[in-house]
Amino acid sequence: MNTAADIPLLIRSENSASERRISPSWTITHLKDRLEPITGIPATCQRLSLKVGSQAPLPITAQSEDATQLASWPLQAYAEIQVADTRPPGARSNYTDVSAVPKYEMPAADYESRTDSVLAWKRTQKLGRFDPDAPTLIQQKITASYREADSRGVKVGVRCRLLPAEEDARRGKVAFLGEVGEIPGGVGAWVGVRLDEPTGKNDGRVGGTRYFECAAKCGVFVRPERVEVGEFAVVDEFAEEDEEF
């Protein structure tokens, strides 16, 4: 049980910070022994100092630490005892790096059998892969993508530019409209654009499958909502501005 003489102090080290009640009757050696499990710093490697308010830290050290009591220092409530580690950095334990800590991973079969998991809740609510209408939802997404292309007038052979115009505005001609199975998770319509300049991603091929012909870096695949159809002039990097005839 804490005595009336105990004083609440803040203990700070490189890897810890806590409030502890300290008795002025303790010796320096006894304090260091008590601080070892708190800070993780061996008692023999601790360098202590007392910081009161804005005053400069006072070293807590003595020739005979076994006999010198903490009452020799001006302990005040919520003053700070700073604990420095005198060991070389390479010899110190890093208590904040958890990358090497073994982590438990539940086997998939055990997780599948639980009734209190997110997976169990989805199964009950018929969500995700448990939704009996999931194929219909995918088909709805495919239909919506083609409807978007149709509403924008996107079809093979028309001139277009890419959106947003303020950030992109690359110009070209629609060379393909359809599904691209090589794009992961990319169900629905994709628009293949043959760009006027080599600022694209490919040459009309994705994953080894050719969808249209164009020069290297002149092909790009985007969703219909990124395409604006119009009579956009072909980009001519050699065109002279302000020419007079």
Buried (B, 14 or more C-beta within 10 A) or exposed (E): EEEEEBBEBBBBBBBBEEEBEBBBEBBBBBBBEBBBEBBBBEBEBBBBBBBBEEEEBBEBEBEEBEEBBBEEBEBEEEBBBBBBBEBEEEEBEEEEEEEEEEEEEEEEEEEEEEEEBEBBEBBEEEEEEEEEEEEEEEEEEBEEBBEBBEEBEBEEEBBBBBBEEEEEEBBBBBBBBBBBEEEEEBBBBBBBBBBBBEBBEBBBBBEEEEBBEBEEBBBBBBBBBBBBBEEBEEBEEEEEEEEEE
